[in-house]
Amino acid sequence: MKEQTKSLPHGGDWAGFATECGALPLDFSASVSPLGLPEGVRTAAAQALGKADRYPDPLCRTLRRAIAAEEGVAEEMVLCGCGAADLIWRAVGARRPQRALVPAPTFSEYESALRAAHCAVAHSALRRETGFAAGEALLDALTPEVDMAFFCQPNNPTGRTLSPALLEAVLARCARAGIFAVVDECFLGFLDDPTAHSAKRFLAVQPGLLVLKAFTKLHAMAGLRLGYALCADRAFLEQMRRCGPPWTVSVPAEAAGIAALRERDYVAQVRALIRAERPRLAAGLAALGCEVIPGEANFLLFRAPVPLLEPLRKQGILLRNCANFRGLGARWYRVAVRRPEENRCLLAAMKSIIEEAKA
């Protein structure tokens, strides 16, 4: 069981910790809203259980209509799925690229889906000396030999965004080169100005663009598994739909998604909390001798002066080990920004571990 846990590619393995230790951890490894599931979402999901004896709507008609109204797009431009990961794999299956480009480091599911489809993967390296910020090198890597490219906005695990100008240039280069562009905006809602950094405004003029979003992070709905894709190429969305089983969104998940779209006060509270706590957590990490990357999302990437994973785990605290991200390595970690008291608990635990290691 421990070996299986160690091989898991993502954070958020609270179940493995609970199985091993008999208690729930303080989980900084999963970057979801620290405010928990919104009450309106909880109520909607619970009430939907009364319809759980029926098959879900395979087309998610009511949810797609609500998403379309929220996003300001046609209903036919929306495809719902079992989280963003489901849609990533479907997009690769529908496109069947021969050669793809992904930045490095970035979310591993892009490359996992591409390699499972026997696609050659090229990487555009994000450099430590520039704080892992993307630049002109990314444009240079977008050549006509590339069929498909993935961009994470803001990037996971660095938390850095493509500037609005660079995003526009990247998408224009993709359009000219015939590259199908996928922009993953699952963490975009944590920004103060998500609209300025979104690729959504290019959908109407670029059919070879797919924008991915999910309710997982901003609304703390990780366990309900719900995401959606936006694309002007309706034939491509239909092909994506056919690249997986028909009932990927459960009845409670669809009801929860509809309710989440109404949670405007909750979203404002989450953004305010992250805006206040991220710089405090960054300063606390830096004071402990960590190299902190200036992220813009609800998490921070940092390199610690000593190993932290196991010592923190013994204290009931989980971090995301980033050693398996291309371009990173030992002692690189991603930490979620949580509530003030939780962040203070983490920093205190780290301080004791670092001081003991240096003694």
Secondary structure, 3 states (H helix, E strand, C coil): CHHHHHHCCCCCCHHHHHHHHCCCCEECCCCCCCCCCCHHHHHHHHHHHHHCCCCCCCCCHHHHHHHHHHHCCCHHHEEEECHHHHHHHHHHHHHCCCEEEEEECCCHHHHHHHHHCCCEEEEEECCHHHCCCCCHHHHHHCCCCCCEEEEECCCCCCCCCCCHHHHHHHHHHHHHHCCEEEEECCCHHHCCCHHHHCCHHHHHHCCCEEEEEECCCCCCCCCCCCEEEECCCHHHHHHHHHCCCCCCCCHHHHHHHHHHCCCHHHHHHHHHHHHHHHHHHHHHHHHCCCEECCCCCCEEEEECCCCCHHHHHHCCEECEECCCCCCCCCCEEEEECCCHHHHHHHHHHHHHHHHHHHC
